[in-house]
Amino acid sequence: MRVEKFEGGKDLVKTEYTERDLKAELNFYLSDKFIQDLFLLDEISLEEYRKIRRENIKKFRPILSELLL
């Protein structure tokens, strides 16, 4: 086996998150936890849970929102 030094580090993209991004992430998480609890307590239906969650994703724009939809 042959090992070579990787020198492509310049091509990597470093993403920095602002305080606003992190607050939106926290708000999404807390909101999602709340509606999960409502669903588990049979206060809302699965359809309502999914609808609210989609709206929260659109509103809060969590970091991995593309994967959540």
C-alpha positions in Angstrom: 0.0 0.0 0.0 1.2 3.4 -0.9 0.6 6.5 1.3 0.8 10.0 0.0 0.5 13.4 1.7 -2.9 15.1 1.1 -2.3 18.7 0.1 -5.9 19.6 -0.9 -6.6 21.5 2.3 -7.0 24.8 0.5 -10.1 23.4 -1.3 -12.0 22.8 1.9 -14.7 25.3 2.8 -14.9 26.4 6.4 -18.4 27.4 7.4 -18.8 29.9 10.2 -22.1 30.2 12.0 -23.4 33.5 13.4 -25.1 33.9 16.7 -28.3 34.4 14.8 -27.9 31.0 13.1 -27.3 29.2 16.4 -30.3 30.9 18.0 -32.5 29.8 15.2 -31.1 26.3 15.6 -31.9 26.3 19.3 -35.4 27.7 18.7 -36.1 25.1 16.1 -35.0 22.3 18.5 -37.1 23.6 21.4 -40.1 24.0 19.2 -39.7 20.6 17.7 -39.4 19.0 21.1 -42.6 20.8 22.3 -44.6 19.6 19.3 -43.2 16.1 19.7 -44.4 16.0 23.3 -47.8 17.2 22.2 -47.9 14.4 19.7 -46.8 11.8 22.2 -49.5 13.0 24.6 -52.1 12.6 21.8 -52.9 16.3 21.9 -52.2 16.7 18.1 -52.4 14.2 15.3 -49.5 13.0 13.2 -50.7 15.1 10.3 -50.8 18.2 12.5 -47.3 17.4 13.8 -45.9 17.1 10.3 -47.5 20.3 9.2 -46.3 22.3 12.2 -42.8 20.8 11.8 -42.6 21.8 8.1 -43.7 25.3 9.0 -41.0 25.5 11.8 -38.3 24.4 9.4 -39.4 27.1 7.0 -39.4 29.7 9.7 -36.3 28.9 11.7 -34.2 27.5 8.8 -32.1 25.1 10.9 -28.6 24.3 9.6 -29.5 20.9 8.0 -33.0 22.0 6.9 -32.5 20.5 3.4 -32.2 17.0 5.0 -35.3 17.5 7.2 -37.8 18.2 4.5 
